[in-house]
Amino acid sequence: MHVDFRLRNKVALITGASRGLGRAMALRFGEERAVVAVHFLNNSNRAEEVCHSIIAAGGKAICVQADVAQRSQVDRMVQTL
């Protein structure tokens, strides 16, 4: 069943997107053609894998690193979008 989230070309910042529920959400948003910002804290390899999966399926994705407990890092992350 296809759900039309109307996300085409919208930017979706998914925190914790390198694994678990965040990963699943990032992949789903990618399927809906959102531009996915795949957030990670420490594991850039896992985040890159998620980005590559989205891109390989025809979507757009970038990896962004930040400690979301640090306001300045969140601000920097959002500014890169």
Secondary structure as GFF3:
##gff-version 3
##sequence-region A 1 81
A	DSSP	beta_strand	11	14	.	.	.	ID=ss1
A	DSSP	alpha_helix	20	31	.	.	.	ID=ss2
A	DSSP	beta_strand	35	40	.	.	.	ID=ss3
A	DSSP	alpha_helix	44	56	.	.	.	ID=ss4
A	DSSP	beta_strand	60	65	.	.	.	ID=ss5
A	DSSP	alpha_helix	71	79	.	.	.	ID=ss6
###
